[in-house]
Amino acid sequence: MQLSKKLTIGFIFLVFFVISFLTNILGPLVPDIIGGFKVSMTMAAVLPFSFFIAYGVMSIPAGFLVERWGEKRSMLAALGVAFLGALAFAAAPDYSVAVASLFVIGGGMAALQVALNPLLRVVGGEEHFAFNSAFAQFVFGVASFLSPKVYEYLIAHIGAPPADQAFWVHGMATLTPPQLPWVSIYWLFALIVLLTTLVLSCIKLPKVERTSDESAGNRGAYLKLLRDPTVWAYFLCVVAYVGSEQGTADWMSEFLSRYHGADPHTTGADAIAYFWGMLTLGCLLGMVLLRLYDGRRVLIATSAGALLMLSLALFAPYEVALWAFPAVGFFASIMWPTIVSLALNSVSHLHGPFAGILCTGISGGALVPLLIGRLADSFGLRQGLFLLYVTFGIVLSIGFWARPIINNAVRERPAALAA
């Protein structure tokens, strides 16, 4: 079935929603993983590590796969893999199964993202790609906000009497071990991915023609880029940013529970939901700031704001920490598009392979939370979260050393505002 252009764009946004819904549930689950599987904080952090390291392993191979198979076949394969991963964890909720299944799900999500961006460019038109990409980021944030809310709803209702349960909650309750009610979220994930796969299999997607600059490239192109210190610098910055984002989201619920006695199923889940909600709202303000100021100045200001909020979250009283953690997300919101924009505008060619290298840096979402967990087991969770000062500091440094070939377009401002 051939969809209209608007419906096809809507489906692409739906897939972005699904990716984010699956990706950003790991933070609320950390306290449950520690309690349910009786593991240390380091072992709990292995689960998000397994998920995000798949991005580092799969991003570049997925680019070659998409060029060979095309967008639709690649997306169907990625969704099928993610479905099997979610189903395996839901059916056999064991720690070792969780590690393997989250790696599989992460690999599927990485391949989906690699396929979706060029598809969005073709369907929406090159002239609208910047706006559509920003809106996709907005959809990503909305899903990240809703995911912990759905988790909170399931935890509250999965153990209720059958007469008080919605039919779909009752169905998952019969399949979920009573001592691990949070596993029910993976039955929901499996269902959502299955429905998305069925819709995709029934529709026709346009063919994507890549320019030579957008191509995934070959071995020589990657070797050439990897000899450039600028490429390594931006790769490290992507590692640091994604690590900062996921390190905050993954550990804030456990921190609020451990140091302030907050309930991870309600207060902790709400804090994570508001973190992603604030990150989404910050994107809207960030787009305005990038039309008024140089991206490097915006990055310096937002990094400083994130570091200030992090300090309040770690050392201020409970009432302040409760809003300071989400506020970190507000200041972090514009970092990803600004870093990627500065990076791609700092090289004159091979943007496709460079984008693949940058996407590999998403593995920072695996490394930093794991290091925080390891430090937390040795010195305490507050001390472990000190690592975020280093990662946010790396992001802050970009504003001082970045030398892009092309700067972001800035509107003229009234003299008083410019001053």
FENDA-V367023 format. One record per residue. N is the residue number from 0. RES is the residue in one small letter. SS is DSSP state (a for helix, b for strand, c for the rest). D_CENTER is the distance of its C-alpha to the mean C-alpha in whole Angstrom. Layout:
<<N:RES:SS:D_CENTER> <N:RES:SS:D_CENTER>>
//
This chain:
<<0:m:c:31> <1:q:b:31> <2:l:c:28> <3:s:c:29> <4:k:a:27> <5:k:a:25> <6:l:a:25> <7:t:a:23> <8:i:a:21> <9:g:a:20> <10:f:a:19> <11:i:a:17> <12:f:a:15> <13:l:a:15> <14:v:a:14> <15:f:a:11> <16:f:a:11> <17:v:a:12> <18:i:a:8> <19:s:a:6> <20:f:a:9> <21:l:a:9> <22:t:a:6> <23:n:c:6> <24:i:c:10> <25:l:a:10> <26:g:a:11> <27:p:a:14> <28:l:a:15> <29:v:a:16> <30:p:a:19> <31:d:a:20> <32:i:a:20> <33:i:a:22> <34:g:a:25> <35:g:a:24> <36:f:a:25> <37:k:c:27> <38:v:c:25> <39:s:c:24> <40:m:a:21> <41:t:a:21> <42:m:a:21> <43:a:a:18> <44:a:a:16> <45:v:a:17> <46:l:a:15> <47:p:a:11> <48:f:a:13> <49:s:a:14> <50:f:a:11> <51:f:a:9> <52:i:a:12> <53:a:a:13> <54:y:a:10> <55:g:a:13> <56:v:a:16> <57:m:a:15> <58:s:a:14> <59:i:a:17> <60:p:a:19> <61:a:a:17> <62:g:a:19> <63:f:a:22> <64:l:a:22> <65:v:a:21> <66:e:a:24> <67:r:a:26> <68:w:a:25> <69:g:c:24> <70:e:a:21> <71:k:a:22> <72:r:a:24> <73:s:a:20> <74:m:a:18> <75:l:a:21> <76:a:a:21> <77:a:a:17> <78:l:a:17> <79:g:a:20> <80:v:a:19> <81:a:a:16> <82:f:a:19> <83:l:a:21> <84:g:a:18> <85:a:a:17> <86:l:a:21> <87:a:a:22> <88:f:a:20> <89:a:a:22> <90:a:a:25> <91:a:c:25> <92:p:c:24> <93:d:c:24> <94:y:a:22> <95:s:a:23> <96:v:a:22> <97:a:a:19> <98:v:a:18> <99:a:a:19> <100:s:a:18> <101:l:a:14> <102:f:a:15> <103:v:a:16> <104:i:a:13> <105:g:a:11> <106:g:a:13> <107:g:a:14> <108:m:a:10> <109:a:a:10> <110:a:a:14> <111:l:a:13> <112:q:a:11> <113:v:a:14> <114:a:a:16> <115:l:a:15> <116:n:a:15> <117:p:a:19> <118:l:a:20> <119:l:a:19> <120:r:a:21> <121:v:a:24> <122:v:a:24> <123:g:a:23> <124:g:c:25> <125:e:a:24> <126:e:a:26> <127:h:a:23> <128:f:a:20> <129:a:a:19> <130:f:a:19> <131:n:a:18> <132:s:a:15> <133:a:a:15> <134:f:a:15> <135:a:a:12> <136:q:a:10> <137:f:a:12> <138:v:a:12> <139:f:a:8> <140:g:a:9> <141:v:a:12> <142:a:a:11> <143:s:a:8> <144:f:a:12> <145:l:a:14> <146:s:a:12> <147:p:a:14> <148:k:a:17> <149:v:a:17> <150:y:a:17> <151:e:a:20> <152:y:a:22> <153:l:a:22> <154:i:a:23> <155:a:a:26> <156:h:a:27> <157:i:c:27> <158:g:c:30> <159:a:c:32> <160:p:c:35> <161:p:a:35> <162:a:a:37> <163:d:a:34> <164:q:c:31> <165:a:c:30> <166:f:a:31> <167:w:a:27> <168:v:a:27> <169:h:a:30> <170:g:a:29> <171:m:a:26> <172:a:a:28> <173:t:a:31> <174:l:a:28> <175:t:c:27> <176:p:c:28> <177:p:a:30> <178:q:a:29> <179:l:a:25> <180:p:a:24> <181:w:a:20> <182:v:a:21> <183:s:a:21> <184:i:a:18> <185:y:a:18> <186:w:a:21> <187:l:a:19> <188:f:a:16> <189:a:a:19> <190:l:a:21> <191:i:a:18> <192:v:a:17> <193:l:a:21> <194:l:a:22> <195:t:a:19> <196:t:a:21> <197:l:a:24> <198:v:a:24> <199:l:a:23> <200:s:a:26> <201:c:a:28> <202:i:c:27> <203:k:b:28> <204:l:c:25> <205:p:c:27> <206:k:c:27> <207:v:c:25> <208:e:c:27> <209:r:c:26> <210:t:c:27> <211:s:c:28> <212:d:c:26> <213:e:c:23> <214:s:c:24> <215:a:c:22> <216:g:c:25> <217:n:c:27> <218:r:a:28> <219:g:a:30> <220:a:a:27> <221:y:a:25> <222:l:a:27> <223:k:a:29> <224:l:a:25> <225:l:a:25> <226:r:c:28> <227:d:c:27> <228:p:a:26> <229:t:a:24> <230:v:a:22> <231:w:a:21> <232:a:a:21> <233:y:a:18> <234:f:a:16> <235:l:a:17> <236:c:a:15> <237:v:a:12> <238:v:a:12> <239:a:a:13> <240:y:a:11> <241:v:a:8> <242:g:a:10> <243:s:a:11> <244:e:a:8> <245:q:a:7> <246:g:a:11> <247:t:a:12> <248:a:a:10> <249:d:a:11> <250:w:a:15> <251:m:a:16> <252:s:a:17> <253:e:a:19> <254:f:a:20> <255:l:a:22> <256:s:a:23> <257:r:a:25> <258:y:a:26> <259:h:a:27> <260:g:c:27> <261:a:c:25> <262:d:c:24> <263:p:a:21> <264:h:a:21> <265:t:a:22> <266:t:a:21> <267:g:a:19> <268:a:a:17> <269:d:a:18> <270:a:a:17> <271:i:a:13> <272:a:a:13> <273:y:a:15> <274:f:a:12> <275:w:a:10> <276:g:a:13> <277:m:a:14> <278:l:a:11> <279:t:a:12> <280:l:a:16> <281:g:a:15> <282:c:a:14> <283:l:a:17> <284:l:a:19> <285:g:a:18> <286:m:a:19> <287:v:a:22> <288:l:a:22> <289:l:a:22> <290:r:a:25> <291:l:a:27> <292:y:c:26> <293:d:c:25> <294:g:a:21> <295:r:a:23> <296:r:a:24> <297:v:a:21> <298:l:a:19> <299:i:a:22> <300:a:a:22> <301:t:a:19> <302:s:a:18> <303:a:a:22> <304:g:a:21> <305:a:a:17> <306:l:a:20> <307:l:a:22> <308:m:a:20> <309:l:a:19> <310:s:a:23> <311:l:a:24> <312:a:a:21> <313:l:a:23> <314:f:a:26> <315:a:c:27> <316:p:c:29> <317:y:a:27> <318:e:a:27> <319:v:a:26> <320:a:a:23> <321:l:a:22> <322:w:a:21> <323:a:a:20> <324:f:a:17> <325:p:a:15> <326:a:a:17> <327:v:a:15> <328:g:a:12> <329:f:a:15> <330:f:a:16> <331:a:a:12> <332:s:c:11> <333:i:c:13> <334:m:a:13> <335:w:a:10> <336:p:a:13> <337:t:a:16> <338:i:a:15> <339:v:a:15> <340:s:a:18> <341:l:a:20> <342:a:a:19> <343:l:a:20> <344:n:c:23> <345:s:c:24> <346:v:c:25> <347:s:c:28> <348:h:c:27> <349:l:c:25> <350:h:a:22> <351:g:a:21> <352:p:a:21> <353:f:a:19> <354:a:a:16> <355:g:a:16> <356:i:a:17> <357:l:a:14> <358:c:a:11> <359:t:a:13> <360:g:a:12> <361:i:a:8> <362:s:a:11> <363:g:a:11> <364:g:a:8> <365:a:a:11> <366:l:a:14> <367:v:a:14> <368:p:a:13> <369:l:a:16> <370:l:a:18> <371:i:a:18> <372:g:a:19> <373:r:a:22> <374:l:a:23> <375:a:a:23> <376:d:a:25> <377:s:a:28> <378:f:a:28> <379:g:c:26> <380:l:a:22> <381:r:a:23> <382:q:a:24> <383:g:a:21> <384:l:c:19> <385:f:c:21> <386:l:a:19> <387:l:a:17> <388:y:a:20> <389:v:a:20> <390:t:a:16> <391:f:a:16> <392:g:a:20> <393:i:a:19> <394:v:a:17> <395:l:a:20> <396:s:a:22> <397:i:a:21> <398:g:a:23> <399:f:a:26> <400:w:a:26> <401:a:c:24> <402:r:c:27> <403:p:c:25> <404:i:c:28> <405:i:c:27> <406:n:c:26> <407:n:c:24> <408:a:c:27> <409:v:c:28> <410:r:c:30> <411:e:c:34> <412:r:c:34> <413:p:c:37> <414:a:a:39> <415:a:a:38> <416:l:a:34> <417:a:a:34> <418:a:c:36>>
//
